[in-house]
Amino acid sequence: MPSTKFRTLAVAALFSLAGATAALADRPPTLEERAAIQEVLIAEGFTSWEKIELDDDGLWEIDDAIHTDGMKYDLELDSNLAVVKRERD
């Protein structure tokens, strides 16, 4: 049977992992990041988009971006704001 001290340490470790996971959760862009991303999207031919967020894998996700071709796309941009994924929605 584990000791009380061991159980306390185990619970503390689990809570610290939960906190680390929350810290890696998706986040919206800052105003500066949003401006830079919007500039890239416009240059790529997109006219509007929904949510922009930085995913825990370090990629910017843009949902429901409307292109001048009339199609809707979900996009991923890398840390240099290069489009690395363009999936028709």
Secondary structure, 3 states (H helix, E strand, C coil): CCCHHHHHHHHHHHHHHHHHHHHCCCECCCHHHHHHHHHHHHHCCEEECCCEEECCCCCEEEEEEEECCCCEEEEEECCCCCEEEEEEC
